Amino acid sequence: MASTQKHKPAKVRPAGFPTRDQVMDFIAGSDQPAGKREIAKAFGLKGQEKIALKALLKDMADEGLIDIGPARAFHKMGGVPKVTVLRIVDVDDTTLIATPERWEAEGQPAPRLRVIERGKPKTRQSALTIGDRILARTEEAGKGWVAHPMKKLAKASEELLGVVEEAEGGKLWLRPVDKRIRRDTPISDAGEAKRGDLVLAEPVGRPPRISARVTDILGDPFAPRSFSLIAIHKHGIPHVFPDRVEEEAVAASALPLHEDAREDLRHLPIVAIDPVDARDHDDAVWAAPDEDPANPGGFRAIVAIADVSYYVRPGGALDKEARKRGNSVYFPDLVVPMLPHQLSSDMCSLRAGQDRAAMACHLTVNAQGKVTAWRFTRAVIRVAAVLAYEDAQAAIDGTKPHELLEPALRPLWACWALLRKAREQREPLALDLPERRVVLDEWGKIVSVAVRERLDAHMLIEDYMIAANVAAAKALEAKKAPVMYRVHEPPSRDKLVALKDYLATFDMDFALGQVIKPATFNRLIAKIGEAEEKPLIMEQILRTQTQAYYSPQNMGHFGLALGSYGHFTSPIRRYADLLVHRSLVRAYGLEMPAPKGTSLPDRTGLSQDDFENMGRVGEMISQHERRAMEAERETIDRYVAAFLAAHVGELVEARITGVQNFGFFATVEGLGGDGLVPVSTLGAEHFYYDEAARALVGVDSGDRYTVGQRMPLRLAEADPINGALRFELPDGPSGGGRPGQPRRDRTRPTTARRGRPANIRHIGGARGKHRKK
């Protein structure tokens, strides 16, 4: 079908520069992930040509021709990368089924690809099985996708994580914790494992006779920390520090503070304001009215950050391990830190009343809230108090007196009032999303799952951190020094087109020709007011946004409406921030060599290795960040499912979060945790899938199920092992499915029925023009 997409006016490109078609042909035919670096190399592009290529690729993405997958590799829009990493999750008769190891298309289920192995079954030398990770070449075939394996990947990632279950006759089965694996696997060798154990196992045999051999017993899946343990193993998150790293951490923590070489800020009432359950404290703040007559009504402020670069030096064992991890991972019951305990929760944690090494960002704020000047120093500080957000807010509100109210908190709030004024003028994207908090008792059992209250104290710290992050980026730019930017690009054209089509179903216009800014979406939200459809439209606006990432190339931060933005304020838990600290040390002459006689690397500033690899490190830590987010979200889902397990059969207030042709997903209001309402449980009436409105619509009744809709649902199943929920309509048949349809026996594998459910019809364009498939 010929494209009706209107191209932007052609830009002047260097002679010999590839055309759109040539770039598309290269991406489609490449036998490796095709990123900007690979495309530039293939066409021999250098210097300014690489800049022009970056602009061309952005244009092509905006026009809906290509999409960006893992590791910033490009592929045809709407599909999977030409070459990508897949994980085999199922077997259909003798055909293996795989899904992308990383799938970032929000609201869309990961595609299931048929794996086509080379050679005839009898001559295959290295048969694949469930749990295997493969690098594969992909292509569309008919109405689906197929994968041609190129390489079998690391053995360590092939283990299956699951719970041992026992069927009639004593037969043992492995029930997977991964939602993507839809069937249980018979256990051929259980070792010492018994029913109910959480285990690691390796797949053995060939399709269709695949079984599991238990390799490690992890214990009771419902015991404290087990839900986090599941996520750690499933996502391959490094969680044990090698001895050499621990030893270097001990040596680094013994370094003297060099107080004589640092700015002494111990006389200031600097405070750290953090969550009540914070395990480390890497930032503290102070503000006071500016006494300079040239800045009437203005303030001076300090954002003091733990001086992690002093302890974690380029090229050392600590540095290499921190780079490998990329970030700390926070679970409800434990933290997998980026740095060992000696640093993360001791010497680099800004504890009250103790001298600590800090990188101080000094800010000058004028009466309009604009940061007019900044400087960075290495300092020594002594935090006056570590306050929970709630306690700081209570002190300001007058409900809980605190001795630091006048010397510390009131000036902080007064300065923040100016910063907030500037923020409102900047108009960043105003999408406040609820954050779930799992509350555990001292034995690790769930007490409650609640949404964290959004206080002024939260926004105050957020605005101070943003101001320091901007100052760090601009300070480095002033010295023409490397910056690891935090990049959030504007929405792509295809997502804006989808938003326009969606808004049209509510008789709302959205002009694609306008300059899209965060304020564009803010005005749209304000225009809706408190109308019933507001949650639906907010959900779609959120899905329109791109995912932020790290890069030494500045593309701005769309969501915050900032031209230059880098992460500076959390070097204990983010490697990107550590690189920004090192660059500041090098650019502003803040070096502090290691004392003689130590085995630690001598320098603390940005190394040549750091500089040369910033692009690749940015890609890697962006992937690690997404890995951490996924692991944290899945763990909370497991806790939510465990919490709801006692309420199976009850009605819950839910909100629809996604709609597909096979049913709709909903989340419990105030708790989270997604669950499916299969279309097969909606009764005998035929439903058609309205793709533009993202809705299931009853052909006869006109009943609609669409994203954002709130409704009571009956909780039919809550599975803490994989965090899955299943819902039914309140008046649906008990146990799910149609009357007379048997419940699934979860101790035995099932074969998924192929094809679309019988009561589904599908439309791809405007409503009302549907056709049966």
Disulfide bonds with the S-S distance in Angstrom:
none
